[in-house]
C-alpha cells in the first residue's frame, strides 16, 4: 500500500434521508480516506432478475472520487435477494437440522448451480461497471464466507468423490476411519452413508475438512472472475473472520482454512471484534492481527472492527485511538470500521457505527478525527512494516476439528461450562508470549510441507496438536534436533491426520522431543503443582507423564495418588530442547514456562517487565519502530530506549509516562 488507510463501511442504500454530501464532509474532517461499499446489497443492485440499478453505487463512487476518498467494492453475494429464493428455493443450505429458511444472510448452499449462476452474473455486471472508475482501488470478494452447514445430497455426492480420490479403495477408507466399529464398514462407494448421522468422529471431521475446501474453491472462483475485469493497480482481498464463541473474535475459525483462502488474495484481510472498556487488553487485536499477517508475511487490512459496536463495547475516552494504533502495531495498513452510521432498523440496529443514530459528531467521532490526523502523519513511516519474530505458534484446523468430536469424553470442552476448547489452549500459550512482549508469528500446520525449514524461529509453541500426520511430527522433531526449542501442551501428537489414535506411546514420535511418555490421563481434582510453579492448581485435564531418565522434571503433581508423575518437563534432543506441560493450569504457569523456554532459545526479553505492551516492527528503511501501548485505566511510567516520538518529535531515553489508555510510537535511535 502507498499509504495508511483509515476507513468505514458505507451504505448509501440504508440511509433514512439524503446524507451523502454531509457524510463526505464529516469523513474528510475525520481523516477518513477509504470506504467499502456494495457487499451486502444485492437486492438493491438487482431488484428484479436481470434488471440492474447502479444508481447508489455510481453516486457514491463519483462523490468519493471528487472528495479524494478511495473505494473498495465488495461483491454482493453473501446475502441473496428474495426473488432468487422464490425462483430457486433449492439454493438454500440443507444442513444437519434441515433446510435453511429465507431471511437471514449466509443461508445458501455455496455449491448450488443456480446460486453460482446468478452469483457470477451479478459479480460480472458489477465489476465490469466499476472497474475503470478512478475511485476504485480494490475489491472484497464476498463477506466472512463460510460453508454455512451445507450438507445436502449434492454436497454428499461431492464428498464421496472426494473420498474416492483421497483413499482409492473402500478398504483404505475403512481402515483410516475404523468403519468396522458398530458395523459402519462400507464395501461399495454408493454405500457411503450420509455423514450427518455419523457417530464416527474421524468421518465427521473429514467431512468438515471437505466443507472447508468448498469455501476455498468458492472464494478462488470469485477472485478469478474479478481478475478478468480488475485493473493492474487494483487489489483483491477478503475479510477473514475468527471463531466467535466468546462473543468476540476468539480463536482459529473452524469453518475456513485461512491459509488456503489466502492463496487467491493479493492482500490478506480480516474482521477483528474485541471487548473494550475495562476488558480492553489488546490481546485479540494482537493475536488475530498476527494470524492474518502470518498468512503472507506481509501487511494486511482490517476490513471491519468496531467503533462502538455492541452497547457494552462503547469505548472509554482514549480507547478508540489506542485500538487503532494497536492494529498498526500488528502490521495492519488499514483500519476500517463497521460501519459509518448506525442502522435505523433490522438485525444490526444496535451494532453502532462511528456515528450514532442521530448522525451527530459524538465523542467517538471527535476522537476518530484525532486518529485520522495521526494516521496521516504516521503514513510515510509506517507503511510496509514487517516483523522479524523469532517465536511462533503452530495452529491446525484439523486439530481443532478433531477435538470438537473427542474433547467431551476427555473432559475438555465444547458446550460444557468451565472446560477447555482447542482455541482456549492456543490463547493460553499466545497470551503468555504477549504478556512477555515477545513478537509472534503463526505457522499453519495443515499446509506445512513435510521437512519444511522452520529454522527462522528459535521457539515454536505447539498447543494441543491432537491430530497430526507423521510427516508433520517428523518435521517438528527435526526442528528440535537441529537446535530449535519446542513448547508442547497436553493432547499433542495423540492421533493421526484421520483422527485415528496412534497405537504406540504418546506423544507419538514427539516423545523423543519432550522426553516423556504416558498412557493414562484424567481430570484433576484437588491437584496442585510442586516445583517451578509451586502451588498452582491443575484444572480440567491432566496427563500422567512418565519422564525418561535424562529428562528434567520442572513440576510434579501434588496429590497423594498422582505425585509420582511429572506435570511439566524439559528434555534435550539433538541440539535443541523440548518443554512439555501435561495439564492445564493458570496463566502464571504458562508465563513461567515460556520464560524458561525463551531463555533456552536465546530470545531476549528486553521489554518483559515494561509494565505495558510493547510491539516491535521494522519499516521499509530498516528502522526499528516500537509501539508502547497502555491497556490500563492508570498512568504507567515506562523506561524507553533512546528513541524519537513519531507523532511529537520528542526524544526519549529513560522514564516516560503513558496516560491511561495511552500510547507512544517511536523510532529507535
URTA-V123897 format. One record per residue. N is the residue number from 1. RES is the residue in one letter. NEAR is the number of other C-alpha atoms within 12 Angstrom. Layout:
# URTA-V123897
n->(N	N)
res->(RES	RES)
near->(NEAR	NEAR)
This chain:
# URTA-V123897
n->(1	2	3	4	5	6	7	8	9	10	11	12	13	14	15	16	17	18	19	20	21	22	23	24	25	26	27	28	29	30	31	32	33	34	35	36	37	38	39	40	41	42	43	44	45	46	47	48	49	50	51	52	53	54	55	56	57	58	59	60	61	62	63	64	65	66	67	68	69	70	71	72	73	74	75	76	77	78	79	80	81	82	83	84	85	86	87	88	89	90	91	92	93	94	95	96	97	98	99	100	101	102	103	104	105	106	107	108	109	110	111	112	113	114	115	116	117	118	119	120	121	122	123	124	125	126	127	128	129	130	131	132	133	134	135	136	137	138	139	140	141	142	143	144	145	146	147	148	149	150	151	152	153	154	155	156	157	158	159	160	161	162	163	164	165	166	167	168	169	170	171	172	173	174	175	176	177	178	179	180	181	182	183	184	185	186	187	188	189	190	191	192	193	194	195	196	197	198	199	200	201	202	203	204	205	206	207	208	209	210	211	212	213	214	215	216	217	218	219	220	221	222	223	224	225	226	227	228	229	230	231	232	233	234	235	236	237	238	239	240	241	242	243	244	245	246	247	248	249	250	251	252	253	254	255	256	257	258	259	260	261	262	263	264	265	266	267	268	269	270	271	272	273	274	275	276	277	278	279	280	281	282	283	284	285	286	287	288	289	290	291	292	293	294	295	296	297	298	299	300	301	302	303	304	305	306	307	308	309	310	311	312	313	314	315	316	317	318	319	320	321	322	323	324	325	326	327	328	329	330	331	332	333	334	335	336	337	338	339	340	341	342	343	344	345	346	347	348	349	350	351	352	353	354	355	356	357	358	359	360	361	362	363	364	365	366	367	368	369	370	371	372	373	374	375	376	377	378	379	380	381	382	383	384	385	386	387	388	389	390	391	392	393	394	395	396	397	398	399	400	401	402	403	404	405	406	407	408	409	410	411	412	413	414	415	416	417	418	419	420	421	422	423	424	425	426	427	428	429	430	431	432	433	434	435	436	437	438	439	440	441	442	443	444	445	446	447	448	449	450	451	452	453	454	455	456	457	458	459	460	461	462	463	464	465	466	467	468	469	470	471	472	473	474	475	476	477	478	479	480	481	482	483	484	485	486	487	488	489	490	491	492	493	494	495	496	497	498	499	500	501	502	503	504	505	506	507	508	509	510	511	512	513	514	515	516	517	518	519	520	521	522	523	524	525	526	527	528	529	530	531	532	533	534	535	536	537	538	539	540	541	542	543	544	545	546	547	548	549	550	551	552	553	554	555	556	557	558	559	560	561	562	563	564	565	566	567	568	569	570	571	572	573	574	575	576	577	578	579	580	581	582	583	584	585	586	587	588	589	590	591	592	593	594	595	596	597	598	599	600	601	602	603	604	605	606	607	608	609	610	611	612	613	614	615	616	617	618	619	620	621	622	623	624	625	626	627	628	629	630	631	632	633	634	635	636	637	638	639	640	641	642	643	644	645	646	647	648	649	650	651	652	653	654	655	656	657	658	659	660	661	662	663	664	665	666	667	668	669)
res->(X	X	X	X	X	X	X	X	X	X	X	X	X	X	X	X	X	X	X	X	X	X	X	X	X	X	X	X	X	X	X	X	X	X	X	X	X	X	X	X	X	X	X	X	X	X	X	X	X	X	X	X	X	X	X	X	X	X	X	X	X	X	X	X	X	X	X	X	X	X	X	X	X	X	X	X	X	X	X	X	X	X	X	X	X	X	X	X	X	X	X	X	X	X	X	X	X	X	X	X	X	X	X	X	X	X	X	X	X	X	X	X	X	X	X	X	X	X	X	X	X	X	X	X	X	X	X	X	X	X	X	X	X	X	X	X	X	X	X	X	X	X	X	X	X	X	X	X	X	X	X	X	X	X	X	X	X	X	X	X	X	X	X	X	X	X	X	X	X	X	X	X	X	X	X	X	X	X	X	X	X	X	X	X	X	X	X	X	X	X	X	X	X	X	X	X	X	X	X	X	X	X	X	X	X	X	X	X	X	X	X	X	X	X	X	X	X	X	X	X	X	X	X	X	X	X	X	X	X	X	X	X	X	X	X	X	X	X	X	X	X	X	X	X	X	X	X	X	X	X	X	X	X	X	X	X	X	X	X	X	X	X	X	X	X	X	X	X	X	X	X	X	X	X	X	X	X	X	X	X	X	X	X	X	X	X	X	X	X	X	X	X	X	X	X	X	X	X	X	X	X	X	X	X	X	X	X	X	X	X	X	X	X	X	X	X	X	X	X	X	X	X	X	X	X	X	X	X	X	X	X	X	X	X	X	X	X	X	X	X	X	X	X	X	X	X	X	X	X	X	X	X	X	X	X	X	X	X	X	X	X	X	X	X	X	X	X	X	X	X	X	X	X	X	X	X	X	X	X	X	X	X	X	X	X	X	X	X	X	X	X	X	X	X	X	X	X	X	X	X	X	X	X	X	X	X	X	X	X	X	X	X	X	X	X	X	X	X	X	X	X	X	X	X	X	X	X	X	X	X	X	X	X	X	X	X	X	X	X	X	X	X	X	X	X	X	X	X	X	X	X	X	X	X	X	X	X	X	X	X	X	X	X	X	X	X	X	X	X	X	X	X	X	X	X	X	X	X	X	X	X	X	X	X	X	X	X	X	X	X	X	X	X	X	X	X	X	X	X	X	X	X	X	X	X	X	X	X	X	X	X	X	X	X	X	X	X	X	X	X	X	X	X	X	X	X	X	X	X	X	X	X	X	X	X	X	X	X	X	X	X	X	X	X	X	X	X	X	X	X	X	X	X	X	X	X	X	X	X	X	X	X	X	X	X	X	X	X	X	X	X	X	X	X	X	X	X	X	X	X	X	X	X	X	X	X	X	X	X	X	X	X	X	X	X	X	X	X	X	X	X	X	X	X	X	X	X	X	X	X	X	X	X	X	X	X	X	X	X	X	X	X	X	X	X	X	X	X	X	X	X	X	X	X	X	X	X	X	X	X	X	X	X	X	X	X	X	X	X	X	X	X	X	X	X	X	X	X	X	X	X	X	X	X	X	X	X	X	X)
near->(26	18	25	40	43	48	44	42	43	46	34	36	30	27	21	17	16	16	24	28	19	19	32	33	21	28	38	29	23	33	34	42	39	43	49	49	47	43	39	33	35	40	29	30	34	32	19	21	25	18	16	23	23	28	19	26	38	28	24	36	38	25	27	36	23	20	28	23	34	38	42	46	46	44	44	39	42	37	35	43	36	25	24	30	28	18	17	24	24	27	36	39	35	29	27	20	15	16	22	26	21	23	18	21	30	30	33	41	42	45	38	30	19	23	33	28	22	29	39	30	27	42	42	28	27	39	39	24	24	36	32	20	31	25	33	38	36	42	47	50	51	41	37	38	46	40	40	33	34	40	38	32	24	22	31	30	23	25	35	31	21	24	28	21	15	17	19	17	21	28	20	23	30	29	22	30	33	25	26	18	17	11	14	24	24	24	19	17	27	16	15	29	26	27	31	28	17	23	21	31	34	36	37	32	34	35	39	38	34	35	37	35	32	34	38	33	27	35	44	27	27	41	36	24	28	40	29	19	27	31	21	16	20	31	32	42	41	44	40	47	37	37	30	21	20	19	18	28	32	32	42	40	34	39	35	39	41	45	34	29	41	37	24	32	37	31	37	43	48	45	43	46	44	42	35	35	27	21	21	32	28	43	40	38	45	48	45	47	47	48	48	48	42	37	35	31	28	33	41	46	48	48	49	42	46	44	51	41	36	26	21	22	28	31	33	29	27	34	41	42	36	41	47	45	45	46	48	51	48	52	50	50	44	47	51	47	42	37	37	47	42	36	31	21	14	12	13	20	19	22	31	33	41	44	37	28	24	18	27	19	24	23	23	34	34	25	30	44	29	28	38	35	25	31	36	28	23	33	28	22	31	44	34	33	38	34	36	28	31	29	42	41	45	44	46	41	44	42	46	45	43	41	40	32	32	32	28	24	19	27	28	35	26	26	16	16	12	15	24	35	42	45	39	32	44	39	35	36	46	41	36	33	45	40	37	35	37	40	47	43	41	41	38	34	39	28	26	26	19	21	18	21	21	35	26	21	32	37	45	47	48	47	44	46	44	44	45	44	34	25	25	36	39	26	28	50	42	32	33	38	26	25	28	39	47	54	51	50	44	47	48	49	44	38	35	31	34	36	35	31	28	24	14	18	23	35	43	37	31	46	38	35	44	48	38	41	37	31	23	21	27	26	27	30	19	19	31	31	36	26	23	26	30	23	21	27	29	37	29	34	36	40	38	35	40	34	35	23	14	16	28	26	33	30	38	38	42	26	22	13	14	28	20	19	35	38	51	48	45	39	36	34	30	20	21	32	41	49	50	52	53	50	44	44	37	27	27	25	35	41	28	30	38	45	31	33	39	38	20	27	31	22	31	23	25	22	27	27	19	29	26	37	41	41	47	37	38	30	30	20	16	19	24	29	39	39	43	41	47	37	38	28	23	16	19	26	24	28	23	32	26	20	28	25	28	30	26	16	15	16	22	24	18	15	16	28	24	30	24	26	37	34	38	42	41	38	34	24	18)
